[in-house]
């Protein structure tokens, strides 16, 4: 969603924007499990029970990800 908000320097180009739904989690009291579980469109039961580990992305080892489903 964040990357889709970056402007494209081509005036007439079209980009698919990802608009997040759900509630923004509290910074003082983040949700249990995955901290993005209140806004993720791929949320499953495990996301509410267990925090995902921060691991290297399988496609780009210089990029880290913390998701039960995408790495």
C-alpha positions, 0 to 999 in steps of 0.5 A, a space after each residue: 500500500 505504501 509503495 503504491 502511493 508513490 507518484 509516478 513521474 509520467 503524467 498520464 500513467 495509470 497505477 493501481 492504488 492499494 487502499 487499506 481498510 480496517 482500523 489503524 492499530 494503537 501504537 501504545 497498545 498494538 494488537 496481539 500477534 501480527 501488528 498489521 492484523 487489523 488492516 491486512 486483507 490476507 488475515 487468518 486465525 494465526 495472525 491473531 495468535 502468533 507474531 510472525 518472525 522477521 526473515 529474509 525475503 525468498 526473492 530478495 535476500 536484502 529485504 526482510 519480511 514479517 508475515 506468516 504467508 508472504 516471504 
